[in-house]
Amino acid sequence: MSHKIAMLGTGLIGRFYTMSLLKYRGKEQVVVAYSRRAEQAEKFAAEFGIPRWTTDMAEAIRDPEVDTVVIGLPNYLHKQAALLAAEAGKAVLCTKPLATNADEALEMLEAVEKAGVFHGYLEDLVYTPKTLKALESARKGALGKVLWARSRETHGGPHSDWFWTKEQSGGGAIVDMGCHCIEIARNFIGKENRPIEVTCWADTQVHPIDAEDHAVGLVRYDNGAIGQFEVSWTFRGGMDLRDEIAGTEGTVWLNHWLRTGFEMFTAVGQGGYVAEKAEGDTGWLFPVGDEIGSLGYVEMFLDMFNAMDEGRQPMETFYDGYVVNAIIDACYKSAQTKKWEPVELKVWRGGEGRDLGAALKDYDEEHYLIKEERMPNGNLKVILKNKKTGAITQIIRE
Ligand SMILES: NC(=O)c1ccc[n+]([C@@H]2O[C@H](COP(=O)([O-])OP(=O)(O)OC[C@H]3O[C@@H](n4cnc5c(N)ncnc54)[C@H](O)[C@@H]3O)[C@@H](O)[C@H]2O)c1
């Protein structure tokens, strides 16, 4: 089926989304673009061959030809747009973060579910080709039980005034980029596992703003796994997007932006854009061959529209966006109290109390195996724990 889209927002993400939709799945049509300013809306519509444009958000959503609303607006407008879309009975796809806080996110979730409209959370970074393949390996058991999922997104700060204005964004680097890292970790750890509590450090190290421009947080899940996020608007050198996943049987390291295998030196530059958040265009550069593919937008929209056509849920829904917002709320609290804070989920749809404790490996009837290691002299060291006495001993095999 071919869908007719209202694109709300013609900024950075409106552009990436429109490019992805028109270039790849190929079936969809953006029939109306909404932007705050007429001049920008008109220019955007002309550039992408979009038949109509407007500066009235409700008009774009209610456009009779539109069946799907894509929200690419500043965070504080997501709720208003989603509620209008639900009211109009349109499918709604919303960019990250779903909302500025969990209360708003829950209101959005309830609205789309009550209206019975299709809803998708546009968390592109779980859809990068590398991440999808790594997630498949994790689901097939290649990593064993995932114990630690560490995800980083750092750059020198966002590109528009509203991101820096707490009332419009809901916060700083945590709500802007922690949302990606938290959802990447949830996908690897398993969404059925409940996030229990968080601890978070956040500070404003560089910029003259009220919100945090740097933060590190830990999210503890009820199966014992830990998600770690590292986000910054103070990082120099481009955009660093990296994930490290460690399980009982394996490890994955992913580098999505600064080391993708494309490195270039130029003494004179190319007079313009190199890659998102690149800081310059001379010297050693790290261009990205296919930006929208590498950031996951292509696979994300394939999943969204294929799910819509097949009558199933996409991989990421408003419910996921709500859980992420709830974790972020707890992080803001913890950054203030400097204590572990519980993740308050008024709606939880996963499992409960799944902690199975340490995975004990039998060595023989009397011992558990702690570790085996081949030493530089060729010996094999076997470290054991006596099941009854608890004593730890080692055997050396020559
Ligand atoms: N990787 C990603 O998924 C990703 C990347 C960038 C941005 N985003 C999200 O997309 C949304 C928009 O971000 P962006 O980077 O496109 O922003 P932007 O500033 O580049 O564009 C904002 C758009 O919203 C419109 N707008 C309407 N009312 C506005 C208002 N009151 N103030 C400012 N703009 C207004 C502007 O006209 C513009 O078209 C945000 O929620 C952001 O978090 C997601």
The ligand as a MOL file (V3000), in Angstrom:
LIG
                    3D

  0  0  0     0  0            999 V3000
M  V30 BEGIN CTAB
M  V30 COUNTS 44 48 0 0 0
M  V30 BEGIN ATOM
M  V30 1 N 18.3230 10.8800 15.1840 0
M  V30 2 C 17.1400 11.3690 15.3160 0
M  V30 3 O 16.1830 10.6410 15.3720 0
M  V30 4 C 16.9470 12.8610 15.4200 0
M  V30 5 C 17.9410 13.7390 14.9700 0
M  V30 6 C 17.6960 15.1110 15.0650 0
M  V30 7 C 16.5230 15.5680 15.6340 0
M  V30 8 N 15.5770 14.6740 16.0940 0 CHG=1
M  V30 9 C 14.3310 15.1470 16.7180 0
M  V30 10 O 13.5340 15.7830 15.7390 0
M  V30 11 C 12.8210 16.8540 16.3240 0
M  V30 12 C 13.1350 18.1280 15.5340 0
M  V30 13 O 14.5450 18.3440 15.5570 0
M  V30 14 P 15.3220 19.0190 14.3360 0
M  V30 15 O 16.7480 18.6670 14.5050 0
M  V30 16 O 14.6770 18.7040 13.0420 0 CHG=-1
M  V30 17 O 15.0890 20.5590 14.7000 0
M  V30 18 P 15.1920 21.8040 13.7230 0
M  V30 19 O 15.3370 22.9830 14.5870 0
M  V30 20 O 16.2220 21.5260 12.6680 0
M  V30 21 O 13.7480 21.8610 13.0150 0
M  V30 22 C 12.5580 22.1410 13.7480 0
M  V30 23 C 11.3670 22.2070 12.8290 0
M  V30 24 O 10.2090 22.3990 13.6350 0
M  V30 25 C 9.5160 23.5900 13.2100 0
M  V30 26 N 8.9260 24.2970 14.3560 0
M  V30 27 C 7.6220 24.4560 14.5800 0
M  V30 28 N 7.4010 25.1390 15.6910 0
M  V30 29 C 8.5850 25.4410 16.2090 0
M  V30 30 C 9.0030 26.1510 17.3620 0
M  V30 31 N 8.1220 26.6940 18.2130 0
M  V30 32 N 10.3210 26.2850 17.5830 0
M  V30 33 C 11.2090 25.7570 16.7230 0
M  V30 34 N 10.8780 25.0430 15.6140 0
M  V30 35 C 9.5820 24.9060 15.3510 0
M  V30 36 C 10.5830 24.4270 12.5150 0
M  V30 37 O 9.9570 25.2860 11.6090 0
M  V30 38 C 11.4220 23.3560 11.8400 0
M  V30 39 O 10.8040 22.9500 10.6460 0
M  V30 40 C 13.2320 16.8890 17.8030 0
M  V30 41 O 12.3010 16.1940 18.5800 0
M  V30 42 C 14.5620 16.1500 17.8220 0
M  V30 43 O 14.8360 15.5290 19.0640 0
M  V30 44 C 15.7610 13.3460 15.9620 0
M  V30 END ATOM
M  V30 BEGIN BOND
M  V30 1 1 1 2
M  V30 2 2 2 3
M  V30 3 1 2 4
M  V30 4 1 4 5
M  V30 5 2 4 44
M  V30 6 2 5 6
M  V30 7 1 6 7
M  V30 8 2 7 8
M  V30 9 1 8 9
M  V30 10 1 8 44
M  V30 11 1 9 10
M  V30 12 1 9 42
M  V30 13 1 10 11
M  V30 14 1 11 12
M  V30 15 1 11 40
M  V30 16 1 12 13
M  V30 17 1 13 14
M  V30 18 2 14 15
M  V30 19 1 14 16
M  V30 20 1 14 17
M  V30 21 1 17 18
M  V30 22 2 18 19
M  V30 23 1 18 20
M  V30 24 1 18 21
M  V30 25 1 21 22
M  V30 26 1 22 23
M  V30 27 1 23 24
M  V30 28 1 23 38
M  V30 29 1 24 25
M  V30 30 1 25 26
M  V30 31 1 25 36
M  V30 32 1 26 27
M  V30 33 1 26 35
M  V30 34 2 27 28
M  V30 35 1 28 29
M  V30 36 1 29 30
M  V30 37 2 29 35
M  V30 38 1 30 31
M  V30 39 2 30 32
M  V30 40 1 32 33
M  V30 41 2 33 34
M  V30 42 1 34 35
M  V30 43 1 36 37
M  V30 44 1 36 38
M  V30 45 1 38 39
M  V30 46 1 40 41
M  V30 47 1 40 42
M  V30 48 1 42 43
M  V30 END BOND
M  V30 END CTAB
M  END
